[in-house]
Structures are given as structure tokens and as C-alpha cells.
Amino acid sequence: MTGPIPPLVTTPGAPGGPTDLALTPADERPALRADAARNRTRLLEAASRLLSGCGAANLTMEAVATAAGVGKGTVFRRFGDRTGLLIALLDHREQQLQAAFLSGPPPLGPDAPALERLHAFGPALIRHERDHHELILAARTDPLRNYAVPANRLRHTHVMLLLRQAGLEGDTDLLAHTLLAAADTALVHHLTVERGMPLDRVEAGWHDLLDRLAQKS
């Protein structure tokens, strides 16, 4: 795994254990001034409108600048490059998923046993990846960057901690990577779209992996 794991916050007595994960923005940018935040929101709203009309593959920095009524340099200064823009667009969707598994109702959120949370996490993640596959895949210009994205490091740490809390044997670091690979966007898209596999079957594969791990522990 590239880079440090996402920040953790200590929450004594929390349902998920003595240490809970902190909500982590997908692009992990510092807090913005109010005016800068408004400009960023306006750019993302313009990009979202374009995304709905032309798809992620045809989304350009120039088009976003035109739609938002700003210079192209403004878009580059705010997001760095096209990949940075796509990751920022994913941020809101990612925050919703994070809120569900970090603080939402059980069995996905706290107040459920660790193994039950793992069983709930897989389908939630698989459906998230399917629903946003075009945007996610368009943001993957560097295969290694995917492992360094804060949101993905948070997912890995979350699964790893739940594996430990569930008392499953083995290298929980590598097991977490293996489980998450089963819910990878490209794989889910390949199985459900190109091979026509029912989503329920993909989700059943996640449950089967967990059941096999639990049987060995």
C-alpha cells in the first residue's frame, strides 16, 4: 500500500471498537476559504452537468471552464489535472458511502458484529462501484495511484480492522486487499456488463470468500 493509512480518531467505547476510522475526503484537500469553496462547488456543478450529458470519457477541463464561465487556468489551479477533477467529482458519492459504513445503521455501520459488517460492506461497495463505474474508471490514469487515493486507503483500513475484530486468522493486511479486489470497479463492470452476470452472483462471491475465511478461523 502506497503512503500512510488514513487518519484515525480515538473514540473510547465506540461500538466499532476502541479506534474508529475518520471520514476521509476522496481527494484529501485542505479546507478552503469560503469564496474558494463556492468557486470549487460551482466548477463541480458545471462538471456534473457535463458528465450527465457527455459521459466521463468526453469530459474536458476546457469544457468545464466554459460551462462555469471561468478561464481554463482556474480549473487547472483548483484540480491540478483532469484526473484530479474526476476524483473531486467522486468525492461526494464517496462521502455518502463512507458515512454509511462508518456511522450509519447496522449491519453496515456500527452496532453490529464485525463479521456481519463485513458481509454488508461487500454488497454496498460492489453496488457503489457499479453505479459509478464510468467516472471511477475514467479517473484511473495511473494504476498505482488507485492504491494511494485516501478513500481507497480508508476502505482497506476499514476492512482490515473488521477482519481483526472478527478474529479471522491470517495476514489481515493482504486479506483486506484480496477482498477489495473482488469488488474492484473494472472487475464488477466486466462481470455484470460484458459477461452479463447477475449482480447477486457477484455479491454472493464476496459472502463466499468471507465464509471460507471464517471457517478456517
C-alpha positions in Angstrom: 0.0 0.0 0.0 1.4 3.4 -1.0 1.6 6.2 1.5 0.3 6.3 5.1 -3.0 4.9 6.0 -6.0 7.3 6.5 -6.1 9.2 9.8 -7.7 7.5 12.7 -9.6 9.1 15.6 -9.7 7.5 19.0 -13.2 7.1 20.3 -13.3 5.2 23.6 -16.3 3.0 24.0 -17.4 3.3 20.4 -19.4 0.4 19.1 -16.8 -0.5 16.4 -14.0 -0.9 19.0 -11.6 1.5 20.8 -10.5 3.0 17.5 -12.8 4.2 14.7 -11.9 5.5 11.3 -12.3 9.1 10.4 -14.3 10.3 7.4 -11.8 11.0 4.7 -12.4 13.1 1.6 -11.6 11.3 -1.6 -9.1 14.0 -2.7 -7.9 14.9 0.8 -7.5 18.6 0.0 -7.0 21.2 2.8 -10.0 23.3 3.9 -10.8 26.1 1.5 -11.8 29.7 2.2 -15.5 30.4 1.8 -15.1 32.1 -1.6 -12.7 29.4 -2.9 -15.2 26.7 -1.6 -18.0 28.4 -3.5 -15.9 28.5 -6.7 -15.0 24.9 -6.3 -18.6 24.0 -5.9 -19.6 25.9 -9.0 -16.9 24.1 -11.0 -18.0 20.7 -9.8 -21.7 21.5 -10.5 -20.7 22.5 -14.0 -18.7 19.3 -14.4 -21.6 17.2 -13.1 -23.9 18.7 -15.7 -21.5 18.0 -18.4 -20.9 14.5 -17.1 -24.6 13.7 -17.3 -24.7 14.9 -20.9 -21.4 13.7 -22.5 -20.1 11.0 -20.1 -16.8 10.9 -18.3 -14.7 9.9 -21.3 -15.6 13.2 -23.1 -15.3 15.5 -20.0 -12.5 18.1 -20.5 -11.1 20.8 -18.4 -11.8 23.3 -21.2 -15.5 22.3 -21.3 -15.8 22.7 -17.6 -14.2 26.1 -17.7 -16.7 27.2 -20.4 -19.7 25.8 -18.6 -18.7 27.5 -15.4 -17.8 30.8 -17.1 -14.2 30.9 -15.9 -10.8 30.6 -17.5 -9.3 27.2 -18.1 -6.4 28.1 -15.8 -8.9 28.4 -12.9 -9.9 24.8 -13.4 -6.4 23.6 -13.5 -5.4 25.6 -10.4 -8.3 24.1 -8.5 -8.0 20.5 -9.5 -4.5 20.1 -10.9 -5.4 17.9 -13.9 -8.3 16.0 -15.4 -7.8 13.1 -13.0 -7.9 15.5 -10.1 -11.2 16.8 -11.4 -12.7 13.3 -11.8 -11.6 12.3 -8.3 -13.2 15.5 -6.9 -16.4 14.6 -8.6 -16.3 11.2 -6.9 -15.8 12.8 -3.5 -19.5 13.5 -2.8 -20.5 10.0 -3.8 -17.6 8.5 -1.8 -18.6 10.6 1.3 -22.0 9.1 1.2 -20.6 5.5 1.2 -18.1 6.4 3.9 -20.9 7.8 6.2 -22.9 4.6 5.7 -20.1 2.2 6.8 -18.5 4.5 9.4 -21.6 5.9 11.2 -24.7 4.5 9.5 -27.2 2.0 10.8 -26.3 -1.7 11.2 -25.4 -4.1 9.8 -23.2 -1.8 7.6 -22.4 0.7 10.3 -21.5 0.3 14.0 -23.7 -1.6 16.5 -23.3 -4.9 14.5 -20.7 -7.7 14.9 -17.6 -7.2 12.8 -18.3 -10.2 10.6 -21.9 -9.0 9.9 -20.5 -5.6 9.0 -18.0 -7.2 6.5 -20.9 -9.2 4.9 -22.8 -5.9 4.5 -19.8 -3.9 3.3 -19.2 -6.0 0.2 -22.6 -5.6 -1.5 -22.6 -1.9 -0.6 -19.2 -1.4 -2.2 -20.0 -3.6 -5.2 -23.1 -1.5 -5.9 -21.3 1.7 -5.4 -18.6 0.7 -7.9 -21.2 -0.5 -10.4 -23.3 2.7 -10.2 -20.2 5.0 -10.7 -18.0 2.7 -12.8 -17.7 5.2 -15.7 -16.5 8.0 -13.5 -14.2 5.7 -11.4 -12.6 4.1 -14.5 -12.0 7.5 -16.2 -10.1 8.7 -13.1 -7.7 5.7 -13.2 -5.0 7.1 -15.4 -2.3 5.6 -13.2 -2.8 2.0 -12.0 -0.7 2.7 -8.9 -2.5 5.9 -8.0 -5.6 3.9 -7.1 -3.8 2.4 -4.0 -2.7 5.9 -2.8 -6.2 7.6 -3.0 -7.2 8.4 0.6 -10.7 6.9 0.0 -9.3 3.6 -1.1 -6.8 3.5 1.8 -9.8 4.1 4.1 -11.7 1.2 2.7 -8.6 -1.1 3.1 -8.1 0.0 6.7 -11.8 -0.4 7.5 -11.8 -4.0 6.1 -8.5 -4.8 7.8 -9.8 -3.7 11.2 -13.1 -5.6 10.9 -11.1 -8.7 9.9 -9.1 -8.4 13.1 -12.2 -7.6 15.2 -13.9 -10.7 13.8 -10.9 -12.8 14.9 -10.2 -14.1 11.4 -6.8 -15.7 11.1 -4.2 -14.8 8.5 -2.5 -11.7 7.2 -5.3 -9.2 7.6 -3.5 -6.6 5.5 -3.3 -8.9 2.5 -6.7 -10.4 3.1 -8.2 -7.0 3.0 -6.6 -6.3 -0.4 -7.9 -9.7 -1.6 -11.4 -9.0 -0.6 -11.4 -5.5 -2.0 -10.1 -6.8 -5.3 -13.3 -8.9 -5.6 -15.3 -5.6 -5.6 -13.0 -3.7 -7.9 -14.7 -1.4 -10.4 -13.2 -2.9 -13.5 -14.0 -6.5 -12.4 -17.6 -5.6 -11.4 -18.1 -3.9 -14.8 -16.6 -6.8 -16.7 -18.7 -9.4 -14.9 -22.0 -7.6 -14.9 -21.9 -5.8 -18.2 -19.5 -7.7 -20.5 -20.4 -11.2 -19.2 -24.0 -10.4 -18.2 -23.5 -11.9 -14.7 -26.3 -11.0 -12.2 -25.2 -8.6 -9.5 -26.5 -11.0 -6.9 -23.9 -13.6 -8.1 -21.1 -11.1 -7.7 -22.2 -10.3 -4.2 -22.5 -14.0 -3.4 -18.8 -14.3 -4.3 -18.0 -11.8 -1.6 -20.0 -13.7 1.0 -18.4 -17.0 0.0 -14.9 -15.6 0.5 -15.8 -14.3 3.9 -17.5 -17.6 4.9 -14.4 -19.5 3.8 -12.1 -17.2 5.9 -14.4 -17.6 8.9 -14.4 -21.4 8.6 -10.6 -21.5 8.8 -10.5 -19.4 12.0 
